[in-house]
């Protein structure tokens, strides 16, 4: 059961072109937003609810995302939630919750699949 702690699995569409940063140490980080959709019925009408998630990947996962993922691509990710804070240039404190990627699976048509 310890493997179930702080584990997130999402399937959605990439909302923006992934941004990659390379550090002098040789490490690479890639970040993007992911839209997940849920549908429900209200008063006979089908309603779509979209939630947006901040996604961050390091190392090998970042390299794969940089190479194969574009805006709109459907992906499945598994990772964990992490939170951090930072200060804006105006001195305001901001809080961010992100999904830190452990594994990514490219979905969609066969021509867009990595083998």
C-alpha positions in Angstrom: 0.0 0.0 0.0 2.9 2.4 0.4 3.1 2.7 -3.4 -0.3 4.4 -3.4 0.9 7.4 -1.4 0.8 10.7 -3.2 0.2 9.1 -6.6 -1.6 10.9 -9.5 -2.7 9.4 -12.8 -4.2 11.7 -15.4 -5.2 11.4 -19.1 -5.7 14.7 -21.0 -4.6 17.0 -23.7 -1.5 19.2 -23.6 -2.6 22.8 -23.4 0.5 24.6 -24.5 3.8 23.7 -26.2 6.0 22.3 -23.6 8.8 24.6 -22.3 12.2 23.1 -21.8 15.1 24.5 -19.8 18.6 23.2 -19.8 20.8 23.8 -16.8 24.6 24.1 -16.7 24.8 20.9 -14.7 23.3 19.1 -17.7 19.9 18.6 -16.1 16.8 19.2 -18.2 13.3 20.2 -17.0 10.2 20.4 -19.1 6.8 21.9 -18.1 3.4 22.2 -19.7 -0.3 22.4 -18.8 -2.6 19.5 -19.1 -6.4 19.7 -19.6 -8.6 16.9 -18.3 -12.2 16.7 -19.1 -15.2 15.3 -17.3 -18.7 15.1 -18.6 -22.0 15.0 -16.7 -25.7 15.6 -17.3 -27.6 18.5 -15.8 -31.3 19.0 -16.6 -30.9 16.8 -19.7 -27.9 18.7 -21.1 -24.5 17.2 -21.4 -22.0 19.5 -19.6 -18.2 19.4 -20.0 -16.0 20.4 -17.1 -12.3 21.0 -17.9 -9.6 21.1 -15.2 -6.1 22.4 -15.8 -3.0 20.9 -14.2 0.6 22.1 -14.2 3.0 19.3 -15.2 6.7 19.1 -14.7 9.2 16.5 -15.9 12.9 16.1 -15.3 15.7 14.1 -17.0 14.7 11.3 -19.4 11.0 12.1 -19.2 11.8 15.8 -20.1 13.7 14.6 -23.1 10.8 12.4 -24.3 8.3 15.2 -23.8 10.6 17.7 -25.6 11.0 15.4 -28.6 7.4 13.9 -29.0 4.9 16.2 -27.3 3.1 19.2 -28.8 0.1 21.3 -28.0 -3.1 19.2 -28.2 -1.4 15.8 -27.9 -3.2 13.3 -25.7 -1.1 11.8 -23.0 -1.4 9.8 -19.9 0.9 10.6 -17.0 1.6 9.1 -13.6 3.4 11.0 -11.0 3.0 12.8 -7.7 1.7 16.1 -6.4 4.1 18.7 -5.2 3.6 22.2 -4.0 6.0 25.2 -3.9 5.8 28.9 -3.4 7.7 31.8 -4.9 7.7 35.6 -4.8 6.7 37.7 -7.7 8.7 40.8 -8.9 6.1 42.9 -7.1 6.8 41.0 -3.8 3.6 38.9 -3.6 3.9 35.3 -2.5 2.4 32.8 -5.0 1.7 29.1 -4.4 1.8 26.4 -7.1 0.7 22.8 -7.1 2.3 20.7 -9.9 2.3 17.1 -11.0 5.9 15.7 -11.1 6.0 13.1 -13.8 7.3 9.6 -13.1 6.0 8.0 -16.3 4.3 9.3 -19.5 2.4 7.4 -22.2 1.7 8.9 -25.6 -1.9 8.3 -26.7 -3.8 9.0 -29.9 -3.2 7.7 -33.4 -0.5 5.2 -34.3 1.5 7.8 -36.3 1.9 9.8 -33.0 3.0 6.9 -30.9 6.6 6.4 -29.7 7.8 2.8 -29.9 
